[in-house]
Amino acid sequence: MSSLCKDKVAVYLGKNVFLTLDNFGSSLLPLRIPRSMAVVTCAHFSTDVIILFVVDGKIFIYNYKDKTWNQASGVHHTVSHVSGDTCCFKGSSFCLEITNKLFAYFRGDQLANTVVYFSTNGGFSFQILRHLTGTVEGIFHFHSLSQIGVFTFRNQSAVFIYSDHPLNRSWGQFFEQHEQLDIIQSPGQRGFLIFWNQTSLFVSPNVGQFVDTVQLQEGQTIVLDSLTNNNITIHSIALNENELGVLTREDHLYYGSQGYLRTVVIQLMEQPFWSEDTAIMFESPGMLEVLIPVPDTEFLAFDFRKCTVNIQAVLMDPSLQMKPCNVELLEGPLEKEMYTIDMNSKLDLSAQIIPRPRESPVPLVMVSNPHSLGVQASMVEFGTTFDGNSKYKLEIQLKQQHLLGRADGNFTTISMKRNAISALTVDIADKEISCVDLKPLSTLISIGCDLKKKITVQNKISACAMGILDPVDLQGNYSYIIEKEAYSPVSREGEAKSDLLVFYEYKELGCPRLVYYDTPWKPVVELWWNGLMHEIVDAEYVLMEVNGLFTYSYSLTAATAGCKSQPQNWTTVLAATDNSEFKSWDRENYVSCHEWSEDRPLLWPDVQYQILGGRTNNRVIFDQRNGIYVFSLSVVDPHYSYCHLDTVFSVFVYGALPLPLFPPELVILLLTTTMLLSVGLVYTTPKLLATERGHHFKRFWSRLCRGCIWYCSCPWLQRNFQRWLQTRRVKFQREAK
């Protein structure tokens, strides 16, 4: 078994285990397994330097760069196999996620007694997936179809069972089989599977949905519909992304290519290759190697006897009667590339085909996951070569199957919100076996988040541009105070006990956007792709003030927003996510209120509608308070993008006058009452003074004023007042000394 991402790294499993870093070009010592009497049942390349070995039912991790061994954690039952799919596309985190997903299980036991383990970190730790019932022969994560497949035996027939819609409604194709089969996934995530044991050989181009035999060809004639009807005993299998090699105990060596319509092999030669330790592998396309370990007579190391078969040279033998390749060129920007199709997006690709003169090959454009990815293709002629051969351009358009409009709803995935993956392959339907160097063009399409996307909030009028704030001050540890009456703690534990000091993060926020407090406001959200402004976001999104300010509201209620069920708000979302993996309000946990739901009837139509954008014209209304607000914005529309689009921005609210000490209604009432009383006194006082009671009233105030004047002019009072002042002056002077 070779490392799929490194050409010269390979593992040989036989009586001894060998690891080579130079394609068996030098002598090797057997790999020392960290258990006495160890039995190695499986080896799997996890990353560039990590190999997983199943040794005596346990999983061991070997780093061949550091030459260190560790045991995988979390595996508490005996396992025999590890299965995974190594992805070699460069520069993609999604590709790393594919490589890190592994299954571990015990093959051949009743599923009632079998525990399936699952790893998401490349095999360093495992956890129990689930207990199953039946008989398990293999469990795989088919990334090319976004399915988990369980290979089982039922009534002397083998079949795959799948995990997700729509394949979970029916099983794969049954085919008769009485013995265990080894299953090999062809590299490249194209969905090719090879089933084999000593007496059987099957292939499937679509991860077990359809299973076919390998046909034997002589010259231009198919002589056997199944290679295993040729009374052979298969000893070793070799494959790469396109080719297939078979070595038998009868010293027969077969070669063929993996075809989507059929897989055909021819017999190359009969030489005494076979021994118990013989193995075959592809060193490179068209170069098949036969390996035999030979012990050194003087040292403990082993040498490898290598026989390299140049397939192209062998096929030129006239006795094989092989037709020349019917295609001269098949090329395009697909090889070793990975593309992304986000929601509501499409992808245009192309390939170039140059057939041999007087040949009309039939191109095949195939997707491995048609339930999620739709394809349209057309071929046009666009000139000739120097030799006069016609050149053809294959134009390919890819789009999410839900949006292509050609597939029945029961055929597509259960929801377009589910991200997926698919391989795109361009091949020739009637390609000859002699087309050794003409391998299919294949690429991986991720139907998911486009990492080149991000959102920002438009900032055409800022507080700095209008002279309200100074950018120099904002960059110098600028801070501001939020009154305790205006915010609630972010932890949501009780009310604020004191004012909050906030330091402004200018590097992240820049200058705040300027908003007048008395004008309903909505941020303008821009979607940027690969550094360029792409469009204005009209999808639904939500805001949250990161420091806990609540001095703002929304212009719409649930009723005026046209809700048919009770809408979500920050209180209900955060309460529901306390014990969940989601700690915010985003596309994963958003539920639209514009669709009727029996679980959430509209009981409170007057509650504020806290969602902006989309089909409503909801806006934010700020209270009568000036100051800086820092908002977190998150797009919650599940049908806008697979990405979690969010950003943080700031706003400066201005124009609000200070709040009065008393309510305006009370002040108006007091002023009105005072004015009415004053007017009444102006008219009634002269009349009252003219009466006898008025004369008594005037005499009372006259005597009171004369008494006060006499008391203030009394000599005794003046003397006592002067003594008191003198005493205070002396006491003050003493204290001063």
C-alpha positions in Angstrom: 0.0 0.0 0.0 1.4 3.4 -1.0 0.9 6.8 0.4 -1.6 8.5 -1.9 -0.1 11.9 -1.5 3.6 11.0 -1.6 4.9 9.0 -4.5 7.8 7.1 -2.9 6.3 6.3 0.5 4.7 2.9 0.8 3.9 0.1 3.3 4.4 -3.6 2.6 2.1 -6.0 4.6 3.1 -9.6 4.6 4.9 -12.0 7.0 6.9 -8.9 7.8 5.9 -5.2 7.7 8.2 -2.8 5.7 8.0 0.9 5.3 9.9 2.5 2.5 10.5 6.2 1.8 12.2 5.6 -1.6 9.8 3.2 -3.3 11.7 0.1 -2.1 14.9 1.3 -3.7 17.1 0.4 -0.7 17.4 -2.4 1.8 14.9 -2.3 4.7 14.7 -3.7 8.2 11.3 -5.0 9.1 9.2 -2.5 11.0 9.3 -3.1 14.7 5.7 -3.3 15.9 5.3 -2.4 19.7 3.9 -5.8 20.7 5.3 -9.3 20.9 3.7 -11.8 18.6 1.9 -8.9 16.9 -0.6 -9.5 14.2 -1.1 -6.6 11.8 -4.5 -6.7 10.1 -4.7 -3.2 8.6 -2.6 -0.1 7.8 -3.9 3.3 6.8 -2.1 6.5 5.8 -3.7 9.3 7.9 -1.5 12.3 7.0 1.8 12.8 5.3 3.8 11.4 8.2 1.2 9.4 10.2 0.3 5.7 9.6 -2.3 3.9 11.6 -1.7 0.2 12.2 -4.3 -2.2 13.7 -2.1 -4.5 15.9 -3.7 -7.3 17.8 -7.1 -5.5 17.8 -5.6 -2.2 19.0 -4.9 1.0 16.9 -1.4 2.4 17.0 -0.2 5.6 15.5 3.2 5.6 13.9 5.0 8.8 13.0 7.7 7.6 10.6 9.4 11.0 10.6 10.0 11.0 14.3 9.9 7.1 14.5 7.5 7.3 17.5 4.6 5.0 18.4 1.4 6.0 20.3 -1.8 4.2 21.0 -5.1 5.8 19.8 -7.4 6.8 22.7 -11.0 6.0 23.1 -10.9 2.4 21.6 -12.1 0.0 24.2 -13.2 -3.0 22.0 -11.3 -5.2 19.6 -11.1 -3.8 16.1 -9.7 -5.3 12.9 -9.9 -2.5 10.3 -9.6 1.3 9.9 -11.2 2.9 6.8 -10.8 6.4 5.5 -10.4 8.4 2.4 -7.2 10.3 1.9 -7.6 13.7 0.1 -4.5 15.1 -1.7 -6.0 18.3 -3.0 -3.8 21.2 -1.9 -4.8 24.4 0.0 -8.2 23.3 1.2 -9.3 22.9 4.8 -12.2 20.9 3.6 -9.8 18.4 2.1 -8.1 18.0 5.5 -11.5 17.4 7.1 -12.0 14.5 4.6 -8.7 12.9 5.5 -9.3 13.3 9.3 -12.6 11.3 9.2 -12.0 7.6 10.0 -13.9 4.6 11.0 -12.7 1.7 13.1 -14.5 -1.6 13.5 -14.2 -5.4 13.7 -15.0 -7.0 10.4 -16.9 -10.2 10.0 -18.7 -10.2 13.4 -22.4 -9.9 14.0 -23.2 -6.2 14.2 -25.1 -6.8 17.5 -21.6 -7.5 19.0 -19.8 -4.9 16.9 -19.0 -1.3 18.1 -18.2 1.2 15.4 -15.8 3.9 16.3 -15.5 7.3 14.6 -12.5 9.8 14.5 -12.5 13.4 13.3 -8.8 14.1 14.0 -7.0 11.6 11.8 -7.1 8.6 14.2 -5.5 10.1 17.3 -8.7 9.6 19.3 -12.0 7.7 18.6 -15.5 7.8 20.0 -18.3 5.3 19.7 -20.6 6.0 16.8 -23.4 3.6 17.4 -24.3 0.0 18.0 -25.7 -1.7 14.9 -27.5 -5.0 14.2 -26.7 -7.5 11.4 -23.3 -8.5 10.0 -20.7 -5.9 9.1 -18.1 -6.3 6.4 -17.0 -2.7 6.3 -18.1 0.9 7.1 -16.9 3.8 5.0 -17.4 7.6 4.7 -18.1 8.1 1.0 -17.2 11.7 0.7 -17.9 11.6 -3.1 -21.5 11.0 -2.3 -21.7 12.6 1.2 -22.9 9.3 2.6 -21.9 6.8 5.2 -22.0 3.3 3.7 -22.2 0.0 5.7 -21.2 -3.1 3.7 -23.1 -6.1 4.9 -23.9 -9.8 4.1 -27.5 -10.7 3.9 -28.7 -14.2 2.9 -25.4 -15.0 1.0 -25.6 -11.7 -0.8 -23.6 -8.5 -0.3 -25.1 -5.0 -0.3 -24.4 -1.5 0.9 -26.7 0.4 3.2 -26.5 4.2 3.2 -27.1 6.7 5.9 -28.8 9.8 4.4 -31.6 10.9 2.1 -32.3 9.9 -0.6 -30.2 6.7 -0.6 -31.3 5.6 2.9 -34.8 4.7 1.4 -33.3 1.9 -0.6 -30.2 -0.3 -0.5 -27.5 -0.6 -3.1 -27.4 -3.5 -5.6 -27.3 -7.0 -4.2 -24.7 -9.3 -5.6 -24.1 -12.9 -4.7 -21.1 -13.5 -2.5 -20.4 -16.2 0.1 -17.0 -15.1 1.4 -15.5 -12.0 2.9 -14.3 -9.3 0.5 -11.6 -6.7 0.8 -12.7 -3.3 -0.3 -10.4 -0.7 -1.7 -11.4 2.9 -2.4 -9.8 4.2 -5.6 -7.9 7.5 -5.0 -9.4 10.9 -5.9 -12.8 10.7 -4.2 -14.4 9.7 -7.5 -16.5 6.9 -5.9 -14.7 3.9 -7.4 -14.6 0.7 -5.3 -12.8 -2.5 -5.8 -14.2 -5.7 -4.1 -11.9 -8.7 -4.1 -10.7 -11.9 -2.5 -8.9 -14.9 -3.9 -11.9 -16.1 -6.0 -13.9 -12.9 -6.7 -13.3 -9.5 -8.3 -16.0 -6.8 -8.6 -15.9 -3.0 -9.3 -18.4 -0.2 -8.6 -18.1 3.2 -10.1 -20.6 4.8 -7.7 -19.7 3.5 -4.2 -21.7 0.3 -4.3 -25.0 1.5 -5.8 -24.2 -0.6 -8.9 -21.7 -3.4 -8.8 -20.2 -5.1 -11.9 -17.7 -7.8 -12.8 -14.3 -7.2 -14.4 -14.3 -8.4 -18.0 -11.4 -10.2 -19.8 -10.5 -9.0 -23.3 -8.4 -10.6 -26.0 -7.6 -8.5 -28.9 -10.8 -6.6 -29.6 -13.1 -9.3 -28.2 -14.6 -9.8 -24.7 -13.9 -13.4 -24.0 -15.1 -13.6 -20.4 -17.8 -11.5 -18.7 -16.0 -12.1 -15.4 -12.3 -12.4 -14.9 -12.7 -14.8 -12.0 -14.4 -17.4 -14.4 -10.9 -18.0 -15.8 -10.1 -20.5 -13.0 -7.6 -18.2 -11.3 -6.7 -17.4 -7.7 -6.1 -13.7 -7.1 -3.1 -13.0 -5.0 -2.5 -9.2 -5.2 -4.3 -6.1 -6.4 -2.8 -2.8 -7.5 -4.6 0.4 -8.5 -4.2 4.1 -8.8 -6.6 6.8 -9.9 -7.2 5.2 -13.2 -5.5 1.9 -13.7 -6.0 -1.6 -12.3 -3.4 -4.5 -12.0 -4.1 -8.1 -10.9 -1.6 -10.8 -10.1 -2.7 -14.4 -9.7 -1.1 -17.5 -8.2 -1.0 -18.9 -11.7 1.6 -16.2 -12.6 -1.0 -14.3 -14.7 -0.6 -10.6 -14.7 -3.6 -8.5 -15.9 -3.9 -4.8 -16.6 -6.8 -2.6 -17.3 -8.4 0.8 -16.6 -11.3 1.6 -14.3 -14.2 2.5 -16.5 -17.5 4.1 -15.7 -19.4 2.0 -18.3 -17.4 -1.1 -17.9 -14.0 -2.3 -16.6 -11.9 -4.4 -18.9 -8.5 -6.1 -18.4 -6.1 -7.9 -20.7 -3.5 -10.5 -19.8 0.0 -9.1 -20.2 2.3 -12.0 -19.8 3.0 -15.3 -18.1 6.2 -15.3 -16.1 7.2 -16.9 -12.8 6.3 -13.9 -10.7 4.3 -15.4 -8.0 5.4 -16.3 -4.5 3.8 -16.1 -1.1 5.5 -12.7 -0.5 5.0 -11.2 -4.0 3.1 -7.9 -4.2 2.4 -5.4 -7.0 2.0 -1.7 -7.1 1.9 1.2 -9.5 5.1 3.3 -9.3 3.6 5.9 -11.6 0.9 5.9 -14.4 1.8 3.1 -16.8 4.6 1.7 -14.7 3.6 -1.5 -12.8 6.1 -2.9 -10.3 6.3 -6.5 -9.0 8.0 -6.7 -5.6 9.5 -9.7 -3.8 11.3 -9.2 -0.5 14.6 -11.2 -0.3 16.4 -11.6 3.1 20.0 -10.6 3.1 22.4 -13.5 3.9 24.6 -11.4 6.1 22.4 -8.8 7.7 18.9 -8.6 9.2 17.7 -6.3 6.5 15.7 -7.3 3.4 16.3 -6.3 -0.2 13.4 -6.1 -2.7 13.6 -7.7 -6.1 11.8 -5.4 -8.4 10.4 -6.1 -11.8 9.1 -3.0 -13.6 6.6 -3.5 -16.3 6.3 -0.6 -18.8 2.7 -1.0 -19.8 2.9 1.2 -22.8 5.8 -0.8 -24.3 4.0 -4.1 -23.6 0.8 -3.0 -25.3 2.7 -2.3 -28.5 3.3 -6.0 -28.8 1.6 -7.0 -32.1 0.4 -10.3 -30.6 -1.9 -8.4 -28.2 -3.7 -6.9 -31.2 -4.4 -3.7 -29.4 -5.9 -0.7 -31.2 -4.0 2.6 -30.7 -5.5 5.2 -28.4 -8.4 7.0 -30.1 -7.7 10.3 -28.3 -4.5 12.3 -28.6 -5.3 14.9 -25.9 -7.6 15.4 -23.0 -6.7 18.3 -20.7 -8.3 21.0 -18.6 -7.9 23.0 -15.4 -9.3 20.1 -13.3 -6.4 18.0 -12.2 -5.5 18.3 -8.5 -7.7 21.4 -8.1 -10.6 21.8 -5.7 -13.5 24.2 -6.4 -16.3 25.6 -4.2 -19.9 26.3 -5.1 -21.7 28.4 -2.5 -25.4 28.6 -2.3 -27.0 30.4 -5.2 -23.8 30.2 -7.2 -22.5 28.4 -10.2 -19.2 27.3 -11.6 -18.1 27.2 -15.2 -15.2 24.9 -16.3 -13.9 23.6 -19.6 -11.8 20.8 -21.1 -10.1 20.4 -24.4 -10.3 17.2 -26.5 -8.3 16.3 -29.6 -9.2 12.9 -31.1 -7.1 10.9 -33.5 -7.8 11.4 -37.2 -11.0 9.7 -38.4 -12.0 9.0 -34.8 -15.1 10.3 -33.0 -14.7 9.6 -29.3 -17.7 10.1 -27.0 -16.9 12.3 -24.0 -18.3 11.6 -20.5 -19.0 14.3 -18.0 -20.0 12.8 -14.6 -20.6 13.9 -11.1 -20.3 11.4 -8.3 -23.1 13.1 -6.2 -25.9 14.1 -8.6 -28.3 14.4 -5.6 -26.5 17.6 -4.7 -24.7 18.8 -7.8 -26.2 19.3 -11.2 -24.2 19.5 -14.4 -24.8 20.8 -18.0 -22.2 20.1 -20.7 -21.9 20.9 -24.4 -19.1 20.4 -26.9 -18.1 22.8 -29.7 -15.4 22.6 -32.3 -12.9 25.5 -32.2 -10.2 24.9 -34.7 -7.6 22.4 -35.8 -4.1 21.4 -34.9 -1.0 21.8 -37.1 -1.6 18.2 -38.3 -5.2 19.0 -39.3 -6.9 17.3 -36.3 -10.1 18.9 -35.1 -10.0 20.5 -31.6 -13.1 20.4 -29.4 -13.9 22.4 -26.3 -16.1 20.8 -23.6 -18.0 23.6 -21.8 -19.3 22.5 -18.3 -21.6 24.4 -16.0 -22.2 23.2 -12.5 -24.9 24.3 -10.1 -26.6 23.1 -7.0 -29.1 20.5 -8.0 -31.9 22.1 -6.0 -31.5 25.3 -8.1 -30.9 23.6 -11.5 -34.6 22.8 -11.8 -34.2 19.5 -13.7 -34.4 16.9 -10.9 -37.4 15.6 -9.1 -37.6 16.7 -5.5 -37.4 13.1 -4.2 -34.1 12.7 -6.1 -32.3 15.6 -4.5 -30.9 15.8 -1.0 -33.5 16.4 1.7 -32.5 20.0 2.1 -30.4 22.5 0.1 -29.2 23.8 3.5 -27.1 20.7 3.8 -23.5 21.2 2.4 -22.1 18.3 0.4 -19.2 17.2 -1.8 -19.0 15.8 -5.3 -16.3 14.7 -7.7 -16.4 15.9 -11.3 -14.8 13.6 -13.8 -14.3 14.1 -17.6 -13.4 10.8 -19.4 -13.9 9.1 -22.8 -16.6 6.5 -22.9 -15.0 4.3 -25.6 -11.4 4.8 -24.6 -9.1 2.0 -25.6 -6.9 0.2 -23.0 -3.9 1.5 -24.9 -4.7 5.0 -23.7 -2.3 4.5 -20.8 -1.2 8.1 -20.4 -4.7 9.5 -21.0 -6.2 9.4 -17.5 -9.5 11.0 -16.7 -9.7 14.6 -15.6 -11.0 14.8 -12.1 -11.6 17.5 -9.5 -13.4 17.8 -6.2 -16.4 20.2 -5.9 -17.3 21.4 -2.4 -20.9 22.5 -2.2 -20.5 24.6 0.8 -18.9 27.8 2.3 -16.7 29.9 0.0 -13.9 31.1 2.3 -13.3 34.0 0.0 -16.5 35.6 1.1 -16.8 38.2 4.0 -19.2 41.0 4.9 -18.7 44.6 6.0 -21.0 47.4 7.0 -20.9 50.4 4.7 -19.3 53.5 6.3 -19.8 56.5 3.9 -20.5 59.1 6.7 -18.3 58.6 9.8 -18.1 60.6 13.0 -14.4 61.4 12.2 -15.3 62.8 8.7 -17.8 65.1 10.3 -15.4 66.3 13.0 -17.3 64.9 15.9 -14.5 62.4 16.8 -10.8 62.7 16.2 -9.2 59.5 14.7 -6.0 60.3 16.6 -7.8 60.3 19.9 -9.6 57.0 19.0 -6.2 55.3 18.4 -4.8 56.4 21.7 -6.5 54.1 24.2 -9.8 56.0 23.8 -12.4 55.0 26.4 -15.9 56.0 27.2 -18.4 55.4 30.0 -21.7 53.5 29.7 -24.2 54.4 32.5 -25.4 51.5 34.6 -29.0 52.4 33.7 -28.2 51.9 30.0 -26.7 48.5 29.8 -27.1 44.9 31.2 -24.0 42.7 31.9 -23.0 40.5 29.0 -23.2 37.5 31.3 -26.9 38.3 31.7 -26.5 37.7 35.5 -28.7 40.3 37.1 -28.6 44.1 36.5 -25.6 46.4 36.2 -24.3 47.6 39.6 -22.0 50.3 38.3 -21.0 52.3 35.3 -19.0 50.5 32.6 -15.6 51.7 31.3 -15.2 50.6 27.6 -11.9 50.9 25.7 -12.4 51.5 22.0 -10.8 49.1 19.6 -9.9 51.4 16.7 -7.8 48.8 14.8 -10.8 46.5 14.5 -13.7 49.1 14.3 -12.2 52.1 12.6 -14.2 55.4 12.9 -17.8 54.9 14.0 -20.6 55.4 11.5 -22.7 58.6 12.2 -26.4 58.1 13.0 -28.9 60.7 14.1 -30.8 59.4 17.1 -34.3 60.4 15.9 -34.1 58.7 12.5 -34.9 55.0 12.0 -31.7 53.4 10.8 -30.6 50.2 9.1 -27.0 49.2 8.3 -26.0 48.7 4.7 -24.3 45.3 4.6 -21.8 44.6 1.7 -20.7 41.2 0.6 -17.1 41.1 -0.5 -15.6 38.2 -2.5 -11.8 37.7 -3.0 -11.2 41.4 -2.0 -13.8 42.9 -4.3 -17.2 44.3 -3.5 -19.7 41.8 -4.9 -23.2 42.9 -3.8 -25.4 44.5 -1.2 -26.7 41.8 1.2 -30.5 41.7 1.2 -30.7 38.5 3.4 -32.0 38.4 6.9 -29.5 39.3 9.7 -29.5 40.3 13.4 -27.7 42.8 15.6 -26.4 42.6 19.1 -24.7 45.4 21.1 -21.5 43.7 22.4 -21.3 45.7 25.6 -24.9 45.1 26.6 -26.4 48.5 25.7 -30.2 48.2 25.3 -31.1 51.8 24.6 -32.5 51.0 21.2 -35.5 49.3 19.8 -37.0 48.1 16.5 -39.6 49.7 14.3 -41.7 46.5 13.7 -43.5 44.1 15.9 -44.3 40.5 15.1 -47.7 41.5 13.8 -46.5 44.4 11.6 -43.7 42.2 10.2 -46.3 39.7 8.9 -45.2 36.8 11.2 -47.3 33.6 11.0 -45.6 32.1 14.1 -43.9 33.5 17.1 -40.5 35.0 16.0 -37.2 34.3 17.7 -35.5 37.0 19.7 -32.2 37.3 21.5 -33.7 36.3 24.8 -35.2 33.1 23.5 -32.2 32.2 21.4 -29.7 32.6 24.2 -31.9 30.7 26.6 -32.2 27.8 24.2 -28.4 27.7 23.5 -27.2 27.6 27.1 -26.7 23.8 26.8 -26.1 23.6 23.1 -23.0 23.8 20.8 -24.5 27.0 19.3 -23.6 30.1 21.4 -25.0 32.7 19.1 -27.9 33.4 16.7 -26.8 32.2 13.2 -28.0 30.3 10.1 -27.8 27.0 12.0 -30.4 27.8 14.6 -32.5 30.4 12.8 -36.2 29.7 12.3 -38.3 32.0 10.2 -41.5 33.3 11.6 -43.0 33.8 8.2 -43.9 30.1 8.0 -46.7 28.6 10.1 -45.5 26.3 12.9 -47.7 24.4 15.4 -44.8 24.4 17.9 -44.5 28.2 17.9 -48.0 29.8 17.5 -48.2 33.6 17.4 -49.2 34.3 21.0 -47.5 37.7 21.5 -48.0 39.7 18.3 -46.8 43.0 19.9 -43.3 41.7 20.8 -40.5 43.5 19.0 -39.3 41.9 15.7 -35.5 41.8 16.0 -34.5 40.6 12.5 -33.4 43.1 9.9 -33.2 42.6 6.1 -35.1 40.1 4.0 -38.7 40.7 3.2 -39.3 43.4 5.8 -38.2 47.0 6.2 -37.5 46.7 9.9 -35.2 49.4 11.3 -33.4 50.3 14.5 -34.7 53.3 16.6 -32.2 54.7 19.1 -33.3 56.2 22.4 -32.5 59.8 23.5 -28.9 59.1 24.3 -25.7 60.2 22.5 -22.7 57.9 22.4 -20.9 54.9 20.8 -22.6 51.6 20.1 -20.6 48.5 19.1 -22.7 46.0 17.2 -22.1 42.4 16.2 -23.9 41.6 12.9 -24.6 38.0 11.8 -26.4 36.8 8.7 -29.0 34.3 9.8 -30.7 33.5 6.5 -30.0 29.8 5.9 -30.6 30.1 2.1 -28.1 32.9 1.4 -24.7 31.2 2.0 -23.2 28.2 3.6 -20.7 30.5 5.4 -21.2 31.9 8.9 -21.1 35.6 7.7 -20.6 38.0 10.6 -18.8 41.2 11.4 -18.4 43.8 14.1 -18.8 47.6 13.6 -19.5 50.7 15.6 -22.0 53.6 15.4 -21.9 57.1 17.0 -25.4 58.4 17.8 -25.7 62.2 18.0 -28.3 64.9 18.3 -30.1 63.8 21.4 -30.7 66.6 24.1 -30.1 65.8 27.8 -33.0 64.2 29.4 -35.0 66.5 31.8 -35.0 65.9 35.6 -38.8 65.8 35.7 -41.2 64.3 33.2 -42.4 66.9 30.6 -46.0 66.2 31.5 -45.4 67.1 35.1 -43.5 70.3 34.2 -46.3 71.4 31.9 -48.9 70.7 34.5 -47.1 72.8 37.2 -46.5 75.7 34.8 -50.2 75.8 33.7 -51.4 75.6 37.3 -49.0 78.4 38.4 -50.1 80.6 35.5 -53.8 80.1 36.3 -53.2 80.8 40.0 -51.3 84.0 39.2 -54.0 85.3 36.9 -56.6 84.5 39.6 -54.7 86.4 42.3 -54.4 89.4 40.1 -58.1 89.7 39.8 -59.2 88.6 43.3 -56.5 90.3 45.6 -57.7 94.0 45.2 -61.3 93.0 46.0 -60.3 91.0 49.1 -58.2 93.9 50.5 -61.2 96.2 50.3 -63.2 94.1 52.7 -63.0 94.1 56.6 -61.0 90.8 56.5 -58.7 92.4 54.0 -58.0 95.3 56.5 -57.2 92.9 59.3 -54.9 91.0 56.9 -53.0 94.3 56.1 -52.7 95.3 59.8 -51.3 91.8 60.6 -48.5 92.1 58.0 -47.8 95.7 59.0 -47.3 94.8 62.7 -45.1 91.9 61.8 -42.8 94.0 59.6 -42.4 96.7 62.3 -41.6 94.1 64.9 -38.9 92.6 62.8 -37.3 96.0 62.2 -37.3 96.9 65.9 -35.8 93.5 66.8 -33.0 93.9 64.3 -32.2 97.4 65.7 -32.2 96.4 69.4 -28.8 97.5 71.2 -28.7 94.4 73.3 -29.0 92.1 70.3 -26.3 94.1 68.5 -23.9 93.8 71.5 -24.4 90.0 71.8 -23.9 89.6 68.1 -20.6 91.5 68.1 -19.3 89.4 71.1 -20.1 86.2 69.2 -18.2 87.4 66.2 -15.2 88.3 68.3 -15.2 84.8 70.0 -15.3 83.1 66.6 -12.4 85.3 65.3 -10.2 84.4 68.3 -10.9 80.7 68.0 -10.1 80.7 64.3 -6.7 82.4 64.9 -5.8 79.8 67.6 -6.6 77.0 65.2 -4.5 78.7 62.5 -1.5 78.9 64.8 
